[in-house]
Every structure is written in structure tokens, then in C-alpha cells.
């Protein structure tokens, strides 16, 4: 009967494992965009020729101290988009308003199994509405509630050539004797001295993070007979669609929404629900506005020397807008002036974001345990700079953390080893007192006191390590450096779950082995619960990022070795004392 039961259990386990693998194959991958896939695989047109959605008059904010204007019907965006391609950015600019309505990141594939399909940040309505808008507003400025400027360009496509380190795209517009140039400046991102593999793995020094920023500058040549005055505005507009960069491991855990620097806080989240309740508007020295999603961020950074007005609102189509307006720019007749801002659209690289504006690096949000997560990430980065592989870096990091907690763990394992040694005495007490729980508890406490055993000592290492575990969880979840980072064999992406669930099964096995080294709880019900813990934890860890499960497996293996050594040592000493 026992053999038949064992065979049935083994067969059920195998069938369950195959079913989970099949489910993961069918539902574990994020879907590719149907509208953009064909275009993304083309060398000539990586972005589809579709008009942007809702780039109309309702997008234009009110100019400071301006009288309200009649709202005109929102014009449709031009189909004749201006294409720009660098080695790290591919984008499209709508001549109507000069907005960036599409942007993809060729260095960051949407899915690891489809490196030809780049991740798309800005979209013009194929999957979502997500735009970077900017303009000039004022009594005689190009943009107003009555319409947007329609810019002209010398070419319809621009590309950063081999050996060229910078690319400038100029759009021109003239109105009432004032000539305008809207200038977009781009930088080369890939270091030609690095190999293609090093560039793909984002090896330090091989990809310049500043290449993900676009300098947007307005040059104003006032050839009229009257003074010109206006304000620059820049904003990010997005609908309420889901985060395209989330994975099955993250689900909705990461923040999707706006953030900004305010007068009182260098980093303030403003969720869609917050914008629904009431718009935000305040003046801040310098400042920035951003839209956050998993691994990536887009941000407008104005001049840090000016007092800029930051605000949020919703447009007439229900899209969420976060932006800023600069102080008034004044240009006398016959004079020239300019105003500019930086648009960052790319991965959340802490060090570079912090250099753009104070507080912008906090868009890499590690949650309430950031004070633990930041040192962990710093240490992990330094280990990776030596080893060059994030998987082995996590293993070395685990060994360092385990060494740091070694004295605490040793004290705990000694306590558990002593409890294991006095197990026969506990059994005798149970037999002596029977069902009298009160006397049994008193006798146990006296025995623990006599043997110098702390019954809670076994829980202490787990309690202490939980904050570290949770902090590492957020490091692996939020750090774009981990995105699609391979380890070895079947683990090709440490930021998502193990595709074959092998690491979680190993974790469950090591947890079971470790449990065998611990003394059995005196309470039968508690003992049954403890036996179920490896199964429960294995189930939870099935969908955890592989890097996190790797940390827990290595930690368990080191704990088993340490606990086995201490237990054998104390048991040998106990036998010698009783001999």
C-alpha cells in the first residue's frame, strides 16, 4: 500500500509540474504588439505611420497671467511624421506642435526571445497614448488654445551616421515677424570600442546613459517691431492603460504614475487617482516632472536656476498630463532669445538620473526599505564590475550577507542544537504530565532555563533576514540592470521567474533538509504545519524572480552547512558529557 501511495504521489507531482509548465508557456509571456511587430522588424521604418491621438488644443496649458481663450476643436496630428534614429533611440516627431509621439529603445528588446522588437515608450494610439509635448505659450507665441504651431523641417528623416557623435534636428516656424527654431539635439550612446556582446550586456562604459536624453531648445529671433514675451511648457501625456514593461513576476507591484519635485519634497508621487481627485499646481526652484513605470522613466527637466510652475491635470479625452511652465521669456525687437529643457526617455539608471536633477534618482523606487536596498544595490554593482555576471554576483552577495549575520546565526543554531539534544527529556516530560498543558509548559520552561536554551532563538535569524530579503526583492524588481540579465544554462533572465521552476523546487528541497536539522515542535499541530512549510514556500517562490530564488537557495545551502556543523559539534559534546 505504501509503495502504491508513493507512486501515485510521484505521478501526481509530475503531472502537476507539466501542467504548470504548459500554463507558463501559454500565459507566462507578455504579448507582442500586433500593430508594431511588422514595422519593428523593418530596417527602414521601425515605427508605424499612424497619426498621433489627441494632440490638440486641449493639450496646451494656460499661459501665466493670460486671459482665458475660446477652446477650438482639437486638430488631428499630421501623418507626415519626422523620423529620427540614433544608436539608442528611434522616434517620430509630429510637425503639428513638434511633439515626440513615438519612441522605442533598440537596446532594450520588449521580450528576450524577440530581440528584433524594441521596447516602446511613447506611442501614438496603437496600444496606448503616451506623448512628450512641448511648446511656447503667450499672447504672441506659436501655441494657444486656438491651435498649435505647424513646424517645417528640411528633411523627413534623420539618422546618426557612423562616426558621428551628435545629431541636431531643426524645425522652423514663423509668425508675426518672429522666426522660431525648435532644436532637438541627440548624442551617440554606444562606445565603438566595445564589442556587440558588451554593448548588449550594458557593460559599464559601453553605453552612455546621457544618450537617452534629448535637449529641446527654442531659438527665438524677434524681427518684429514689438517686444516678444512667452513661456515654454513641457509635459508628458498618458492614458490609464497598463504598464507594458510589467512581467508575470511583478504583476502590478511596481508603481505606474506621475512623480515630480515640489517645494516641500524632492520626490513626490502623484498617482492617477490623485490627479482624478484634484490637480496639483505649485512653483518650485528648478524641479522636474516624470512618468514612472517598471524599469523605465520619462522626465522633463527645466533649468534648475529658475522658478518653474509644475502641475498635473486631465485633458478632455481623459488623459493624464504632468508638466511644467517656465518663467516668462522676453525678447526685445531685433534681438534673439532662447529657452530649453531636457527630456529623458529611457532606463532608470540611478547615477545618471541623480546628475540631471536632485531627487530624480528616487524614481528607482525601492519602497520603505530603501535604506537597506541602496547599500545592497551598491555592493551588488561593485561585485558585478568584477565578475561581469549578475547571477554569480548575487551568489557572492549572499555569501557576504551570510558572513555578516554569521555570529547571530551561530547563536541561533546552537540554541536549536541544544533543543534537539534535549528532545528525549521533552518527550519524557510530555509522558509524565500527559494532557496537563499548564504543568507541561512550566516544566518545559524550567528545562530550557536549566539547559540555557532560548526557545525563540531559532526564529531570530529568519526575522533579521526578512528585511534584507524584502530589500533584495525590490532591488531585483526595480533595477533595470537586472532586466533580461542571464546567469547560466536555462536562467536567461534573473528578473523573471524560472521558466522550468527548477530553482524553486531546489529551494523547497533545501528548506526541507534544513527543517530536518531543527528540533521537532512539541505541539503535534505545530509540527504538521512546519512540515507543510517547504511545500507552501515552494509554491510562493514559483513566480518570484529567479535572482531572488537563487539568493534564497544559496542562503539555505550555507545555512544547512553551518547548522549541520554546529549541531554535530554540540551533539558530540553532549555525548562526551554524558559518558
C-alpha positions as CSV (number, residue, x, y, z in Angstrom):
1,X,0.0,0.0,0.0
2,X,2.8,2.4,0.9
3,X,4.5,1.7,-2.5
4,X,1.3,2.3,-4.4
5,X,0.7,5.6,-2.5
6,X,4.3,6.8,-3.2
7,X,3.9,6.0,-6.9
8,X,0.6,7.9,-7.0
9,X,2.1,10.9,-5.2
10,X,5.1,10.9,-7.6
11,X,2.8,10.7,-10.6
12,X,0.6,13.5,-9.4
13,X,3.7,15.7,-8.8
14,X,4.9,15.0,-12.3
15,X,1.6,15.8,-13.9
16,X,1.2,19.0,-11.8
17,X,4.7,20.1,-12.8
18,X,4.0,19.5,-16.5
19,X,0.6,21.4,-16.2
20,X,2.4,24.4,-14.6
21,X,5.0,24.4,-17.4
22,X,2.3,24.3,-20.0
23,X,0.4,27.2,-18.3
24,X,3.6,29.2,-18.1
25,X,4.2,28.6,-21.8
26,X,0.7,29.8,-22.7
27,X,0.3,32.7,-20.3
28,X,3.7,33.5,-18.9
29,X,5.0,35.7,-21.7
30,X,3.8,39.3,-22.4
31,X,2.1,39.7,-25.7
32,X,3.9,41.4,-28.5
33,X,2.3,44.5,-30.1
34,X,0.3,43.3,-33.2
35,X,0.3,46.7,-34.9
36,X,4.0,47.4,-34.5
37,X,5.6,44.0,-34.9
38,X,6.0,44.1,-38.7
39,X,7.3,47.7,-38.6
40,X,9.7,46.9,-35.8
41,X,11.4,44.2,-37.8
42,X,11.9,46.5,-40.7
43,X,15.2,48.4,-41.1
44,X,13.6,51.3,-42.8
45,X,10.6,52.0,-40.7
46,X,10.8,50.8,-37.1
47,X,7.7,52.9,-36.2
48,X,4.4,52.8,-38.0
49,X,2.9,55.7,-39.9
50,X,-0.2,56.3,-37.8
51,X,-1.4,59.7,-36.7
52,X,-1.0,60.6,-33.0
53,X,-4.1,60.5,-30.9
54,X,-5.3,63.7,-29.3
55,X,-2.5,66.2,-29.9
56,X,-4.8,69.1,-30.0
57,X,-5.7,72.4,-28.4
58,X,-6.8,70.9,-25.1
59,X,-3.1,69.9,-24.6
60,X,-1.9,73.5,-24.3
61,X,-1.8,74.8,-20.8
62,X,-2.9,78.3,-19.9
63,X,-0.2,80.9,-20.1
64,X,0.6,82.5,-16.7
65,X,-1.5,85.7,-16.2
66,X,-3.2,85.2,-19.5
67,X,-6.9,85.7,-20.2
68,X,-8.9,82.6,-20.9
69,X,-9.2,81.9,-24.6
70,X,-12.0,80.1,-26.5
71,X,-11.3,76.5,-26.9
72,X,-11.0,75.4,-30.5
73,X,-11.6,72.0,-31.9
74,X,-8.6,69.7,-31.5
75,X,-6.8,69.3,-34.8
76,X,-5.7,65.9,-36.0
77,X,-2.0,65.2,-35.9
78,X,-0.1,65.1,-39.2
79,X,0.5,61.7,-40.8
80,X,3.8,63.0,-42.2
81,X,5.9,62.3,-39.1
82,X,9.6,63.3,-38.9
83,X,11.7,60.2,-38.2
84,X,14.9,60.3,-36.1
85,X,17.2,57.4,-35.5
86,X,20.2,57.2,-33.2
87,X,22.0,54.1,-32.0
88,X,19.9,54.0,-28.8
89,X,16.7,55.9,-29.8
90,X,14.2,55.7,-32.6
91,X,11.5,58.3,-32.5
92,X,8.9,60.2,-34.5
93,X,8.1,63.9,-34.2
94,X,4.7,65.3,-35.2
95,X,5.1,68.6,-37.2
96,X,1.8,69.8,-35.6
97,X,3.2,71.0,-32.3
98,X,6.6,69.4,-32.6
99,X,5.7,66.7,-30.1
100,X,7.5,63.4,-29.8
101,X,4.7,60.9,-30.4
102,X,6.6,57.7,-30.8
103,X,9.8,56.4,-29.2
104,X,11.4,53.0,-29.0
105,X,14.6,51.7,-27.3
106,X,16.5,49.4,-29.7
107,X,18.9,48.4,-26.9
108,X,16.1,47.1,-24.8
109,X,14.0,44.4,-26.6
110,X,10.4,44.0,-25.5
111,X,11.0,40.3,-25.0
112,X,14.2,38.4,-24.7
113,X,13.1,35.8,-27.3
114,X,12.4,38.6,-29.8
115,X,15.5,40.9,-29.8
116,X,14.2,42.4,-33.1
117,X,11.2,44.0,-31.4
118,X,12.4,47.1,-29.4
119,X,10.6,48.2,-26.2
120,X,8.3,51.1,-27.0
121,X,8.0,54.0,-24.5
122,X,6.0,56.7,-26.4
123,X,3.1,55.5,-28.5
124,X,0.6,57.4,-30.6
125,X,-2.5,55.3,-30.0
126,X,-1.6,51.8,-31.4
127,X,-1.5,50.3,-27.9
128,X,-1.7,53.4,-25.7
129,X,-1.5,57.2,-25.7
130,X,1.9,58.3,-24.3
131,X,3.5,61.5,-25.6
132,X,6.2,64.1,-24.8
133,X,4.9,67.5,-25.6
134,X,6.4,71.0,-25.5
135,X,5.7,74.4,-26.9
136,X,5.7,78.2,-26.4
137,X,2.6,80.0,-25.0
138,X,1.8,83.6,-24.5
139,X,0.0,86.5,-26.2
140,X,2.0,86.3,-29.4
141,X,3.5,82.8,-29.0
142,X,3.1,79.9,-31.5
143,X,0.8,77.7,-29.4
144,X,-2.5,78.6,-27.8
145,X,-6.0,77.2,-27.2
146,X,-6.8,78.1,-30.8
147,X,-4.2,75.8,-32.3
148,X,-0.6,74.5,-32.3
149,X,2.3,75.6,-34.5
150,X,2.9,73.5,-37.6
151,X,6.7,73.2,-37.9
152,X,8.7,72.7,-41.0
153,X,11.8,70.6,-41.4
154,X,14.5,70.3,-44.1
155,X,14.2,66.5,-44.1
156,X,11.6,63.9,-43.2
157,X,14.1,61.5,-41.7
158,X,17.4,62.0,-39.8
159,X,19.9,59.3,-38.7
160,X,23.1,59.4,-36.7
161,X,25.8,58.3,-39.1
162,X,28.7,56.1,-38.3
163,X,31.5,58.1,-36.7
164,X,29.1,60.9,-35.9
165,X,28.8,61.7,-32.2
166,X,25.9,64.1,-32.2
167,X,22.7,64.8,-34.3
168,X,20.8,68.0,-34.5
169,X,17.2,68.2,-35.9
170,X,15.9,71.7,-36.5
171,X,12.2,72.6,-37.0
172,X,11.3,76.1,-38.2
173,X,8.2,78.3,-37.8
174,X,7.5,82.0,-38.4
175,X,4.6,84.1,-37.1
176,X,4.1,87.9,-37.0
177,X,7.7,88.7,-37.8
178,X,9.2,86.3,-35.3
179,X,11.3,83.4,-36.5
180,X,11.4,80.2,-34.4
181,X,13.7,77.2,-34.4
182,X,12.8,74.2,-32.3
183,X,16.0,72.3,-32.0
184,X,16.3,68.6,-30.9
185,X,19.9,67.5,-30.0
186,X,20.9,63.9,-29.7
187,X,24.1,62.1,-28.6
188,X,25.7,58.8,-29.6
189,X,25.3,56.2,-26.9
190,X,27.3,53.1,-27.9
191,X,31.0,53.0,-27.4
192,X,32.5,51.7,-30.7
193,X,35.5,50.3,-28.8
194,X,33.2,47.8,-27.0
195,X,32.1,44.5,-28.7
196,X,28.5,43.9,-29.7
197,X,28.1,41.5,-26.8
198,X,29.5,44.0,-24.3
199,X,27.1,46.6,-25.6
200,X,24.2,44.2,-25.3
201,X,25.1,43.3,-21.7
202,X,25.3,47.1,-20.9
203,X,28.8,46.7,-19.7
204,X,29.9,49.9,-17.8
205,X,31.5,52.3,-20.2
206,X,29.9,50.7,-23.3
207,X,26.6,52.6,-23.2
208,X,26.4,56.3,-22.3
209,X,23.2,56.9,-20.3
210,X,23.2,60.6,-21.3
211,X,22.3,59.4,-24.9
212,X,18.8,58.7,-23.6
213,X,18.2,62.4,-23.1
214,X,17.1,64.9,-25.7
215,X,18.0,68.6,-25.5
216,X,14.9,70.6,-26.7
217,X,15.8,74.2,-27.3
218,X,13.7,77.1,-28.7
219,X,15.6,79.8,-30.5
220,X,13.5,83.0,-30.9
221,X,14.6,85.6,-33.4
222,X,12.3,88.7,-33.0
223,X,12.4,90.6,-36.2
224,X,9.1,92.4,-35.4
225,X,8.7,95.9,-34.1
226,X,7.2,94.9,-30.8
227,X,8.6,93.0,-27.8
228,X,8.0,89.3,-27.6
229,X,7.1,87.6,-24.4
230,X,6.2,84.0,-23.8
231,X,6.7,80.9,-21.7
232,X,7.9,77.4,-22.5
233,X,5.8,74.5,-21.4
234,X,6.7,70.8,-21.5
235,X,4.6,67.9,-20.4
236,X,4.0,64.2,-20.5
237,X,0.6,62.9,-21.5
238,X,-0.6,59.4,-20.9
239,X,-3.8,57.4,-20.8
240,X,-4.6,54.9,-18.0
241,X,-3.6,51.8,-19.8
242,X,-1.5,49.1,-18.1
243,X,2.3,49.1,-17.8
244,X,3.8,47.4,-20.9
245,X,7.0,46.6,-19.0
246,X,5.5,44.6,-16.2
247,X,6.1,40.9,-16.1
248,X,4.3,37.9,-14.7
249,X,6.7,38.1,-11.7
250,X,5.9,41.8,-11.0
251,X,2.2,42.0,-12.0
252,X,1.0,45.3,-10.6
253,X,3.6,45.5,-7.8
254,X,5.6,48.4,-9.3
255,X,4.3,52.0,-9.5
256,X,2.8,53.3,-12.6
257,X,2.1,57.0,-12.4
258,X,3.5,60.5,-12.3
259,X,6.1,62.0,-10.0
260,X,7.6,65.5,-9.5
261,X,9.8,67.6,-7.4
262,X,7.8,70.0,-5.3
263,X,8.5,72.9,-2.9
264,X,8.3,70.5,0.1
265,X,9.7,67.3,-1.4
266,X,12.5,66.4,-3.8
267,X,10.4,63.3,-4.9
268,X,6.6,63.2,-4.7
269,X,4.4,60.6,-6.3
270,X,1.2,61.8,-7.9
271,X,-0.9,58.8,-8.9
272,X,-3.7,58.8,-11.4
273,X,-6.2,58.6,-8.5
274,X,-4.5,61.7,-7.1
275,X,-4.9,63.6,-10.4
276,X,-8.6,62.4,-10.5
277,X,-9.2,63.9,-7.1
278,X,-7.6,67.3,-7.7
279,X,-4.9,68.8,-9.9
280,X,-1.5,69.8,-8.5
281,X,0.0,73.2,-9.2
282,X,2.9,74.9,-7.4
283,X,6.1,76.8,-8.0
284,X,9.4,75.2,-7.3
285,X,13.0,76.2,-7.7
286,X,14.3,74.1,-10.6
287,X,12.2,70.9,-10.3
288,X,11.3,68.2,-12.7
289,X,8.2,66.1,-13.8
290,X,8.2,62.5,-14.7
291,X,6.1,59.5,-15.6
292,X,7.2,56.2,-14.0
293,X,6.8,52.6,-15.0
294,X,8.6,49.4,-14.4
295,X,12.3,49.8,-15.3
296,X,11.8,52.9,-17.4
297,X,11.1,56.6,-16.8
298,X,10.4,59.7,-18.9
299,X,11.1,63.1,-17.4
300,X,11.2,66.7,-18.4
301,X,13.9,68.7,-16.6
302,X,13.8,72.5,-16.9
303,X,16.5,74.9,-16.0
304,X,17.4,74.4,-12.3
305,X,18.2,78.1,-11.9
306,X,14.6,79.3,-12.5
307,X,11.3,79.2,-10.5
308,X,9.2,76.9,-12.6
309,X,5.5,76.0,-12.2
310,X,4.8,72.3,-12.1
311,X,1.3,71.0,-12.5
312,X,-1.0,68.0,-13.2
313,X,-4.4,67.8,-14.9
314,X,-6.6,65.8,-17.2
315,X,-7.5,66.7,-20.7
316,X,-10.9,66.5,-22.4
317,X,-10.1,62.9,-23.6
318,X,-9.4,61.7,-20.1
319,X,-5.6,61.5,-20.5
320,X,-3.4,62.4,-17.6
321,X,-0.9,65.3,-18.0
322,X,2.1,66.2,-15.8
323,X,4.2,69.1,-16.9
324,X,5.9,72.4,-16.1
325,X,5.9,76.0,-17.3
326,X,8.9,78.3,-17.3
327,X,9.0,81.9,-16.2
328,X,8.4,84.5,-18.9
329,X,11.0,84.9,-21.6
330,X,11.3,88.4,-23.0
331,X,12.9,89.2,-26.4
332,X,13.2,92.8,-27.5
333,X,12.6,93.9,-31.1
334,X,15.6,93.0,-33.3
335,X,17.0,90.7,-30.6
336,X,17.3,86.9,-30.0
337,X,16.5,84.7,-27.1
338,X,16.2,81.1,-26.2
339,X,14.8,78.7,-23.6
340,X,15.4,75.0,-23.2
341,X,14.7,71.8,-21.3
342,X,15.9,68.2,-21.2
343,X,13.7,65.2,-22.0
344,X,15.0,61.9,-20.6
345,X,13.3,58.8,-22.0
346,X,15.0,55.6,-21.1
347,X,16.1,53.1,-18.4
348,X,16.1,54.0,-14.7
349,X,19.9,54.5,-14.2
350,X,20.2,55.9,-10.8
351,X,23.6,57.6,-11.0
352,X,22.7,59.4,-14.2
353,X,19.2,60.5,-13.2
354,X,20.7,62.0,-10.0
355,X,23.1,64.1,-12.1
356,X,20.2,65.6,-14.1
357,X,18.2,66.9,-11.2
358,X,18.1,66.4,-7.4
359,X,15.6,63.7,-6.4
360,X,15.2,62.3,-9.9
361,X,17.3,59.2,-8.9
362,X,14.5,58.3,-6.4
363,X,12.3,57.3,-9.4
364,X,14.1,54.0,-8.8
365,X,11.7,53.3,-6.0
366,X,12.9,50.6,-3.5
367,X,9.9,51.3,-1.2
368,X,10.1,51.7,2.6
369,X,13.3,49.6,2.9
370,X,15.2,51.8,0.6
371,X,17.9,52.4,3.3
372,X,18.7,48.7,3.1
373,X,18.2,48.3,-0.6
374,X,20.5,51.1,-1.6
375,X,23.6,49.6,0.1
376,X,22.7,46.2,-1.3
377,X,22.5,47.6,-4.8
378,X,25.7,49.5,-4.4
379,X,27.5,46.3,-3.2
380,X,25.9,44.2,-5.9
381,X,27.1,46.7,-8.6
382,X,30.7,46.6,-7.3
383,X,30.7,42.8,-7.3
384,X,29.3,42.8,-10.8
385,X,32.0,45.1,-12.0
386,X,34.5,42.4,-11.1
387,X,32.6,39.2,-12.1
388,X,30.6,40.6,-15.0
389,X,27.6,38.3,-14.4
390,X,24.6,39.2,-12.2
391,X,23.9,35.6,-11.2
392,X,27.3,35.0,-9.8
393,X,27.2,38.5,-8.3
394,X,24.0,37.5,-6.4
395,X,25.7,34.3,-5.1
396,X,28.7,36.3,-3.8
397,X,26.4,38.9,-2.3
398,X,24.6,36.1,-0.5
399,X,27.8,34.8,0.9
400,X,28.8,38.3,2.1
401,X,25.4,38.8,3.8
402,X,25.6,35.3,5.3
403,X,29.0,36.1,6.7
404,X,27.7,39.4,8.1
405,X,25.0,37.5,10.0
406,X,27.2,34.6,10.9
407,X,27.5,35.3,14.7
408,X,23.8,35.7,15.0
409,X,23.0,32.6,13.0
410,X,25.6,30.6,15.0
411,X,23.9,31.6,18.3
412,X,20.5,30.5,16.9
413,X,21.8,27.2,15.6
414,X,23.5,26.4,18.9
415,X,20.1,27.0,20.6
416,X,18.3,24.7,18.2
417,X,21.0,22.1,18.5
418,X,20.6,22.1,22.3
419,X,16.8,21.8,21.9
420,X,17.5,18.8,19.6
421,X,19.8,17.3,22.2
422,X,17.2,17.6,25.0
423,X,14.4,16.2,22.8
424,X,14.3,12.9,24.8
425,X,13.9,14.9,28.0
426,X,11.0,16.8,26.4
427,X,9.4,13.5,25.4
428,X,9.7,12.3,29.0
429,X,8.0,15.4,30.3
430,X,5.2,15.0,27.9
431,X,4.6,11.4,29.0
432,X,4.9,12.5,32.6
433,X,2.3,15.4,32.5
434,X,0.0,13.9,29.9
435,X,-2.7,16.4,28.8
436,X,-2.0,18.9,31.5
437,X,-0.8,21.7,29.3
438,X,-0.1,24.2,32.1
439,X,2.2,21.8,34.0
440,X,3.8,20.8,30.7
441,X,4.6,24.4,29.8
442,X,6.1,25.1,33.3
443,X,8.3,22.0,33.1
444,X,9.5,22.9,29.6
445,X,10.4,26.4,30.7
446,X,12.3,25.1,33.7
447,X,14.2,22.7,31.4
448,X,15.0,25.5,28.9
449,X,16.3,27.6,31.7
450,X,18.4,24.8,33.1
451,X,19.9,23.9,29.7
452,X,20.3,27.7,28.8
453,X,18.1,27.4,25.7
454,X,16.2,30.2,24.1
455,X,13.1,28.7,22.5
456,X,12.7,31.7,20.2
457,X,16.3,31.7,19.2
458,X,15.6,29.7,16.0
459,X,13.2,32.3,14.7
460,X,15.7,35.2,15.2
461,X,17.8,34.7,12.0
462,X,14.7,34.5,9.8
463,X,13.2,37.6,11.4
464,X,16.5,39.5,11.0
465,X,17.0,38.4,7.4
466,X,13.4,39.2,6.2
467,X,14.1,42.9,5.8
468,X,17.2,42.1,3.8
469,X,15.2,39.6,1.7
470,X,12.5,42.1,1.0
471,X,15.0,44.8,0.2
472,X,16.8,42.5,-2.2
473,X,13.4,41.6,-3.7
474,X,12.9,45.3,-4.6
475,X,16.5,45.7,-5.9
476,X,15.9,42.8,-8.3
477,X,12.5,44.1,-9.2
478,X,13.3,47.8,-9.8
479,X,16.9,47.7,-11.1
480,X,16.8,47.9,-14.9
481,X,20.3,46.4,-14.8
482,X,18.7,43.0,-13.9
483,X,16.2,43.2,-16.8
484,X,16.9,40.2,-19.1
485,X,20.2,39.6,-17.3
486,X,21.3,36.0,-17.9
487,X,23.1,33.7,-15.3
488,X,23.8,30.3,-16.9
489,X,22.0,27.3,-18.5
490,X,18.3,27.8,-18.6
491,X,18.3,31.0,-16.5
492,X,18.4,33.7,-19.2
493,X,16.6,36.4,-17.2
494,X,17.1,36.8,-13.5
495,X,14.3,39.4,-13.2
496,X,11.5,37.0,-14.0
497,X,10.5,33.5,-12.8
498,X,12.5,30.4,-13.6
499,X,10.9,29.1,-16.8
500,X,11.1,25.5,-15.7
501,X,10.7,26.2,-11.9
502,X,13.8,24.2,-11.1
503,X,15.2,26.8,-8.7
504,X,12.0,27.0,-6.6
505,X,12.0,23.2,-6.4
506,X,15.6,23.2,-5.2
507,X,14.7,25.9,-2.7
508,X,11.9,23.7,-1.4
509,X,14.3,20.7,-1.1
510,X,16.9,22.7,0.8
511,X,14.2,24.1,3.1
512,X,13.1,20.5,3.8
513,X,16.6,19.4,4.6
514,X,17.2,22.4,6.8
515,X,13.9,21.5,8.6
516,X,15.2,18.0,9.4
517,X,18.1,19.6,11.3
518,X,15.7,21.5,13.5
519,X,14.1,20.0,16.6
520,X,10.5,18.9,16.1
521,X,8.0,21.2,17.8
522,X,6.4,19.6,20.9
523,X,2.9,20.5,19.7
524,X,1.6,18.0,17.1
525,X,-0.4,20.6,15.2
526,X,2.6,22.9,15.0
527,X,4.7,20.0,13.8
528,X,2.3,19.3,11.0
529,X,2.3,23.0,10.0
530,X,6.1,23.1,9.9
531,X,6.2,20.0,7.6
532,X,3.9,21.9,5.2
533,X,6.1,25.0,5.1
534,X,8.5,23.8,2.4
535,X,5.6,23.0,0.1
536,X,3.9,26.3,0.8
537,X,7.1,28.3,0.3
538,X,7.9,26.4,-2.9
539,X,4.5,27.3,-4.3
540,X,5.0,31.0,-3.4
541,X,8.5,31.1,-4.9
542,X,7.4,29.6,-8.3
543,X,6.6,33.1,-9.6
544,X,9.3,35.0,-7.8
545,X,12.2,36.5,-9.9
546,X,14.8,33.8,-10.5
547,X,17.5,36.0,-9.0
548,X,15.7,36.2,-5.7
549,X,15.1,32.4,-5.6
550,X,18.8,32.0,-6.4
551,X,19.6,34.1,-3.3
552,X,17.4,32.0,-1.1
553,X,18.8,28.7,-2.4
554,X,22.4,29.8,-1.8
555,X,21.4,31.1,1.6
556,X,19.7,27.8,2.5
557,X,22.7,25.8,1.4
558,X,25.0,27.9,3.5
559,X,22.6,27.7,6.5
560,X,22.5,23.9,6.1
561,X,26.3,23.6,6.2
562,X,26.6,25.9,9.2
563,X,23.7,24.3,11.1
564,X,25.0,20.8,10.4
565,X,28.4,21.6,11.7
566,X,27.2,23.3,14.8
567,X,24.6,20.5,15.6
568,X,27.2,17.7,15.2
569,X,29.6,19.6,17.4
570,X,27.1,20.1,20.2
571,X,25.8,16.6,20.0
572,X,29.3,15.2,20.2
573,X,29.9,17.5,23.3
574,X,26.7,16.3,24.9
575,X,27.6,12.6,24.4
576,X,31.0,13.2,25.9
577,X,29.5,14.9,28.9
578,X,27.0,12.1,29.5
579,X,29.7,9.3,29.0
